[in-house]
Amino acid sequence: MKVNRKPLIFLLLLFVTAALLLWARWRPAQRFDLSAVSTSDFRLVTWNVGYFAITANKNMRDLDVNEVSNVLKAIDAQVVILQELGELLQATRIAGNMGTNWQAYSVSTGHNGQVLTILSPLDVEFEEDIICGGRATKGVTIQDGINKSVYVLGVHSPHPARGMAAKIASIRCSIEHARTRSEAIRLVAGDLNYNFEENRSGGLYTDILTDFGDGTIAAGETYYAHTRIDHVFHYPKTLTVVQDESGMVDLDTRIADIPGFRDHWPIVVSYQL
């Protein structure tokens, strides 16, 4: 008797897909509860808005501009850093959706058409582009509203598949550049593609923590397989993180009309300046 294996194969594929979705969504990180930012606090968001997909182009599609804008508006941040936009115009459109005072400060990273942008409604005194690890990064100096200048460096380090050397060079270069800045407060944030572990001694992480603090350590594991690769480092290291106004933002599951699913979720860090 010949057995029809097609239903079994279909069920197996269905099971694997469901398991993959559950695995992709389960993260033990601290969640961010939507709340208005305090007048004395400074809130930053970093978010890689690209997709986990088997296609070559994993950058954000135009159809996600409004959805991303709505998520960001609800977070009520003063600074937003986005990685893996598909084009410069997307950053401008998101800034327009955020409000009349919002501006986009963007750079093409030089890899697969990806765009990195820093969005803010605050006054920007200075902006620059720096090449680190073969990728362009964006730096801006922002007036935080209470007469303090904050230097923000947005980074998207190369994926490990591109080589560990390039990734580490990107991170080291970004941190070293922030060290040379004169602003009293400096933030280095983005998708660094590096799993910094709290108990790891020696090497790159220890070097960073000599004068920078880890703003996302308390949020926990915000990426797959008990890892965290989206980071915010702050100078001085004594800067206070408002823990109950920080964490990861949950996103709804959605597969239609995009080449894959979002593997990064927004990471929020609020500082008491």
C-alpha positions in Angstrom: 0.0 0.0 0.0 1.4 3.3 -1.1 1.4 6.0 1.6 0.7 9.6 0.6 3.4 11.5 2.3 2.4 15.0 1.2 0.1 15.6 4.2 2.9 14.5 6.5 5.4 16.8 4.8 2.9 19.7 5.0 2.3 19.1 8.7 6.0 18.9 9.4 6.7 22.2 7.5 3.8 23.8 9.5 5.3 22.6 12.8 8.8 23.8 11.9 7.3 27.2 10.8 5.4 27.5 14.1 8.4 26.5 16.1 10.5 29.1 14.3 8.0 31.9 15.0 7.9 31.0 18.7 11.6 30.9 18.9 11.9 34.3 17.1 9.4 35.9 19.4 10.5 34.5 22.7 13.0 36.8 24.4 13.4 37.1 28.2 14.3 40.8 28.0 12.7 43.5 30.2 9.8 45.0 28.5 9.3 48.8 28.0 6.0 50.0 29.1 4.8 52.9 26.9 5.0 56.1 28.9 5.7 59.8 28.4 9.3 60.7 29.1 10.0 62.9 32.1 11.1 66.5 31.5 14.4 65.7 33.3 15.1 62.5 31.3 16.6 61.8 28.0 15.2 58.9 26.1 16.9 57.1 23.1 15.7 54.3 20.9 17.8 52.1 18.7 16.1 49.8 16.2 17.3 47.7 13.2 14.2 47.8 11.1 15.4 45.3 8.5 14.2 41.7 8.1 15.4 38.2 8.8 15.0 36.8 5.2 16.7 34.6 2.7 16.6 37.4 0.1 19.7 39.5 -0.6 17.8 42.8 0.1 16.9 42.6 3.8 16.3 46.4 4.1 13.1 47.9 5.3 10.4 48.3 2.6 8.4 51.4 2.0 5.2 49.7 3.1 6.6 49.7 6.7 7.2 53.5 6.9 3.9 54.3 8.6 4.0 51.3 10.9 7.5 52.1 12.1 6.5 55.7 12.6 3.5 54.8 14.7 5.7 52.5 17.0 8.2 55.3 17.5 5.7 58.0 18.2 4.2 55.9 21.0 7.7 55.5 22.6 8.1 59.3 23.1 11.8 59.5 22.7 14.1 62.5 22.0 16.5 60.5 19.8 15.9 57.6 17.5 18.6 55.6 15.7 17.4 53.3 12.9 19.5 50.8 10.9 18.8 49.0 7.6 16.5 51.5 6.1 16.2 50.9 2.3 16.7 54.5 1.1 17.3 58.0 2.4 13.8 59.1 1.6 12.4 56.6 4.1 14.1 58.5 6.9 12.7 61.8 5.8 9.2 60.3 5.6 9.4 58.8 9.1 10.7 62.2 10.5 7.7 63.9 8.8 5.3 61.4 10.4 6.8 62.0 13.8 6.0 65.7 13.9 6.8 69.1 12.5 10.0 69.5 14.5 11.5 66.1 13.7 14.5 66.0 11.4 16.5 63.1 9.9 20.3 63.0 9.8 21.2 60.1 7.6 24.1 58.3 5.9 24.4 55.5 3.4 26.5 52.9 5.2 28.1 51.6 2.0 26.7 48.1 2.4 23.8 46.6 0.4 22.0 49.9 0.0 21.5 50.3 3.7 20.8 53.6 5.3 21.4 54.6 8.9 19.6 57.6 10.4 19.3 59.6 13.6 16.0 61.2 14.1 15.3 64.0 16.7 13.1 67.0 17.3 15.9 68.7 19.3 18.4 71.2 18.0 21.4 69.6 16.3 24.6 71.7 16.6 26.9 69.4 14.6 26.8 66.3 12.5 29.5 64.1 10.9 30.0 60.9 9.0 32.8 58.5 10.1 33.9 55.3 8.4 34.4 52.5 11.0 35.1 49.0 10.0 34.4 49.8 6.4 30.9 51.2 7.2 29.7 54.7 7.5 28.4 55.8 10.9 26.5 59.0 11.8 27.4 61.3 14.7 25.4 64.3 15.9 25.6 66.8 18.8 22.2 67.5 20.2 21.0 70.2 22.7 18.9 68.1 25.1 16.5 70.9 26.0 18.1 71.7 29.4 21.2 73.3 28.1 23.3 70.1 27.9 25.0 68.9 24.8 24.8 65.2 24.0 26.9 63.5 21.4 25.1 60.6 19.7 26.9 58.1 17.4 24.7 55.7 15.5 26.4 52.5 14.5 25.6 49.4 12.4 28.6 47.0 12.7 29.2 44.3 10.1 27.5 41.0 10.5 29.8 38.2 11.7 29.4 36.5 8.3 31.4 39.5 6.9 34.3 38.7 9.2 34.9 39.2 12.9 37.8 41.5 12.2 35.6 44.1 10.4 33.0 43.9 13.1 35.4 44.4 16.0 37.2 47.2 14.1 33.8 48.9 13.7 33.0 48.8 17.4 36.5 49.8 18.5 36.6 52.7 16.0 33.2 53.9 17.1 34.1 53.9 20.8 37.5 55.5 20.2 35.9 58.2 18.2 33.4 58.9 20.9 36.3 59.1 23.4 37.8 62.0 21.4 34.6 64.1 21.5 34.4 66.9 24.0 30.7 66.8 24.9 30.1 66.0 28.6 27.6 63.3 27.6 28.2 60.8 24.8 26.1 57.9 23.6 27.2 55.1 21.1 24.2 53.1 20.0 23.0 50.7 17.4 23.2 47.1 16.1 26.7 46.1 16.9 26.2 42.5 16.0 28.2 41.5 19.1 27.0 39.6 22.1 28.6 41.3 25.1 28.2 39.1 28.1 28.0 40.6 31.6 30.5 38.2 33.2 33.0 38.2 30.3 36.4 39.5 31.5 39.1 40.9 29.3 39.1 41.9 25.7 36.8 44.4 23.9 34.0 44.6 26.5 36.3 45.3 29.4 38.1 48.0 27.3 34.7 49.7 26.6 33.7 49.6 30.2 36.9 51.4 31.4 35.1 54.7 30.8 31.7 53.9 29.2 28.7 52.3 30.9 26.4 49.7 29.4 22.9 51.2 29.1 21.2 48.0 28.0 22.7 45.4 30.4 19.7 45.5 32.7 17.3 45.0 29.8 18.7 41.5 29.4 18.6 39.3 26.3 16.9 41.2 23.5 17.9 38.9 20.7 17.7 35.2 19.8 19.2 32.4 21.8 19.8 34.3 25.0 21.9 37.0 23.3 21.9 40.8 23.0 23.5 42.5 20.0 21.7 45.9 20.1 23.5 48.1 22.5 23.7 51.6 24.0 27.0 52.6 25.7 27.1 55.9 27.6 29.8 58.3 28.8 30.4 59.1 31.6 29.8 55.6 32.9 28.2 57.1 36.0 25.2 58.3 34.0 22.0 57.1 35.5 19.8 54.7 33.5 16.1 55.0 34.5 15.4 51.3 34.5 11.6 51.5 34.8 11.5 53.6 31.7 13.8 51.4 29.6 13.6 48.0 27.9 12.5 46.2 24.7 9.3 47.0 22.9 7.1 44.0 21.9 6.0 43.9 18.3 3.1 42.1 16.8 3.8 39.1 14.5 3.4 39.9 10.9 4.6 38.0 7.8 2.5 39.3 4.9 4.0 41.6 2.2 7.6 41.5 3.4 10.4 39.1 2.6 10.7 37.7 6.1 10.1 38.8 9.7 11.7 41.4 12.0 14.5 39.9 14.0 15.2 43.1 15.9 12.8 45.0 18.2 13.1 48.5 19.4 15.4 49.0 22.4 14.7 51.9 24.7 17.1 53.5 27.2 16.1 56.5 29.3 18.8 58.5 31.1 18.5 60.9 34.0 20.7 63.8 33.0 
